[in-house]
Amino acid sequence: MKKISLLVVSAVMAVSAGVSAQEVRPYIGTTNLLNPFGNAAVGFHIGENFRVEGNMNYTTATTQSFTNSDANRNTNTSYVGVTGFYDFTTDSMVRPFVGLSLGNQTRNVKDNGNTITDTSSTWFGGQVGVAFGLTEKFNLDLAVKYDYTNIKDADKPDTNLRLGLGARLAF
């Protein structure tokens, strides 16, 4: 994880080397409006076309236990990562973007209170989408996202292709 952090910091420094402090603008947001408190993002607009944001996600699910029909299986999944974006320049309120993500995902599964798995893995993903600039400081993002981690469920890697709706508020 230290190597990943160093790589991310180096990339941010390289992109922002030619950008003045006036061109770096912070923002906060959510990567999923359906679960805004479990999917947070804090980032920076760097110049006209680049964004870098830190992401965190936490989800929990309860299903019926496989071993005891009177008990529950609880699955907690979280990730922390960084995403870099390129926003394409347009003359409208709609701006296409692409993004690449890298981070760490942790999954804990308990069946009837007993831990079955407690694993951690590198997580990466990509996305393409459009940002709708509703005001100068508020955007809605609609994106197709793909995530991958080698945490295995049923002997296969965990992949996820989904449609995401997020929001950003710049300062």
N, C-alpha and C positions, 0 to 999 in steps of 0.2 A: 504494500500500500504506500510505503514511503517513496518508491520509485514512481508510482502513478502520480502522487502529489507533486513531486519534483517536476515531472513532465508537464503537468497542468500549469503549475506556476511559471515554468519557462515559456510555455506557449502564450499565456496571458501577457507576460512581459514583452515577448517578441511582437505581438499584435499591437500592444499599447505603446510601444517605444516611440512611435511618431505621432502620437495623439496627445493633444494638450489636455490639461485638467478640466477645461470647460467642456470638452467633448466626451467626458466620462460621466454618465448619469446613472445613479442607482435606481433599482426598482424592486418591488416585492410582488409575489403572485402565488397562484396555485396552478399545479399542472393537471388538476382534475376538479372541475366545479361540482361534481357529484359527491366528492369527499374532500372539501377544501381544507379541512384542518389536518387531514392525514397526508396531504400532498403539498408541501410548501416549497417555494423557490425564492431565493434572494440572489439578485444579479446586478450586472452593470451593462449598460449600453456603452460600447466603445466606438466612438466615431459614428458614422452614418449607417454602417452595414453589419457591425459585429456585436454579438452579445455573449456574455459568459455568465452562467448562473450555477449556484449550488442548489442541489435538490435533495429533499428527504421525503420518504414515503413510509407510512405504516398502515398495514391492514391486518385485520383479524377475522377469522371465520370459524364458526362452530358447526360441525356436522355430526351425524350419528356415528358412534364408534363402530369399528369393524369387528372388535372383539367382544363387545357387550352392548346389546341393543338398548339397555337402560342407561348407558353412559354416553358422554359426548367426546368428540375429538376436536381439539382446539389447535388451530394453525395460526401462528403469528409470523408475518413477513415484514421486513423493513429493509430499506436501502438508503444509502447516502452516496451521493455522487456529484459530478460536475458535467454540465452540458455546454458545448460551444455552438453558437448559431451564426449563420450568415443570412442576413435579411436582404433580399433583392430590392433594388431601388425602383419605384414606380411613381407615377404622377397621380395616384389615387389613394383612397383610404385602405385599399386592400394590398398587402405586401406578402408575396410568397417567401418562404424561408426553408432552410434545411438545417438539421442539427445532428450532432454526434454526442453520445453520452458514455461516461465511464464511471464506475463506482464499485461499491461493495454491497452485496445482498446477504442477509441473514434470515434463516427460516428455523422456527422452533415448532415442533409438532408434539402435542401431548394427547395421549389416548387414555381416558379415564384417570387423568391426573398423572400418569407416568410418561416421562419423556421418551419419545420414540426416536426423534432426530433433532439435532441441534447443529446446523451446518452453516457455513459461511463460504462465499464464493465471489470472484470477480464478476461484475455485471456490466454489460455494454448494450448500447442500443443506437438506433438512428430514427430520424423522423423527417417528414416533409409535410408542409402545411401552409396555411395562409393566416396572416394576422389582420384583423379588422380594427383599424384605428378609429374608435368611436369618438375619442377626444384626443387632444395633443398628448395627454398623459395616461389614457386608459385604452388598453387593447384586449380584444378577445382573440384567442388562438384556437384554430381548428386544425388538427394534425392527425396523420396516420403514423403510428408509432410501432416500432419493432424492438423487442427486448430479448436478450439472451443471457442466461447464466448456466453454469454447469452443475448447479444444484439439481439433483435428479429426482424426478417423480416417476414412479413406475418404470425405472430403468431407462429413462430417456432424459436429455437435457430439458430444462424449463425454458420454453420460448413463448412469446406473447406478441400477437399482432392485434392492435386495437385502434379505435378512433378516440382521440382525446380532445376535450374542450377545456381550455385553460383561460386564465385572466392575468393581466399584468397592470400594475399601477406604478408609474414612474414618479420620481421626485424632482 
